[in-house]
């Protein structure tokens, strides 16, 4: 019994051969991973065959010409982890070498190797639906059970039977242990390699997806932040938001603890950066003044153990453009995942711009609707005044209220009817001018013309009214001033409207002055009066149709309130600027430019 136990110990000592087996297998399976199955089985068969041959160099004689070792266990493992063809190749190599060694046990050795190869091949096909421990235990048991009768081939039957009885326990236990323990180690190495490959493949896939994603991402390391927050929590703080507000230096410390390890190409494109380092260096400018608020929301989400946090904010591109974005990130449950949190930045700039444009269009539409209502109300009032005069005086004539026609009073009434009709015609013409300009149907004939002559004609037309009002009109047009470029008739209409307003609102004894000069390739014309002036809060309103400088809307003889509106629109058609400056009691200056696109 003691001798049999010695055999068992010697066989277990021989298990050191599995160290070589595991180290070599670990190297080979990584090297052979891209190879085809047949080539991989060939190489693994050669390798396991060499290891099986090596195991025979540690000979444990159990009878004359009979040796035992771990070759059967190695061939079983060859089939289980290399495949059936690897088992055949390894078994053939070990069988040939055992035959070469000769002795009474050679035939038994080849028999055992053959059955071991069959068992190993069977285990290979069991690897998908059995656990490693169960699969290897079954394989080890079958290997011992099927190869043990090989001892019967040594010598005569009775000698072989006696040898099998003596060896079945120590040899069988050692073979079972070699297959089971060695197999578990190889399986563990298989799993390690597989997990490593899956990790590498997963990382490679993540990197490809990360880099090719059209969404902007950066990877941030929040581990130090998590440690600091845990320390703060342990100190008894309950409301982090209040705590950070009272301790801004803590927030600054936490901000410094966040590091950005990587960002994808879409992120660089979004911010207009050439490189990751350039964007990281500029992140304070990129995140802008609202970055503190966003960071506090992220910290509070981590503190509250939320699933994720998303904050709408504004970021800055490196070229200075402002981006409307949503910054979101998941909050991991596993502290180790805080080492690489993907932070997503969604660009909302176009959507926000579209919403603002929509809101602005809606505001303008509402304002246009109100303007239309004001326009209709004002126009109805302006039309009503002369129409009432026409109807009233014509009714008096029709009913012969002052006797038969021909009396002087009727001639006076006819004059009133005529003047009211002229007022209506003037109003309709002005309204048509406004409509043509707003619809883009007003056409201009652009050419060079003598500005001094055009101004002189306008002054001549209004000189009589100015003299009646006790006003002085002067001009200051430099002789060397180049010819103006524009539509002479439209420019004269602008001047007449401006001069009419000045005459209308300038008290007796005042003055009106017309100046012109060349400014940046354009002709600038200024009409300056010493009139009543316009309050600052009405400077914008007086440019709207039917709005007068005079606040009393019932003074119909003062005009329709269309002059300034038409004047500005005509200047805009010339692509010029139109400006009004005024002070109550000091007068008004209206300046407009006529650009020459050929300069």
Helices and strands as residue ranges (DSSP letters): H 2-13, G 14-16, H 17-31, H 37-55, E 60-63, E 66-68, H 71-82, H 84-101, H 106-125, H 132-147, G 148-153, H 157-212, E 216-221, H 223-234, H 240-246, H 248-257, E 259-263, H 265-271, H 276-281, H 283-287, H 291-303, E 308-316, E 322-330, G 335-339, E 341-347, H 349-398, H 408-438, E 447-449, H 451-468, E 472-477, E 484-486, H 488-505, E 511-519, E 522-529, G 536-538, G 541-543, G 556-558, H 563-573, E 578-583, E 587-595
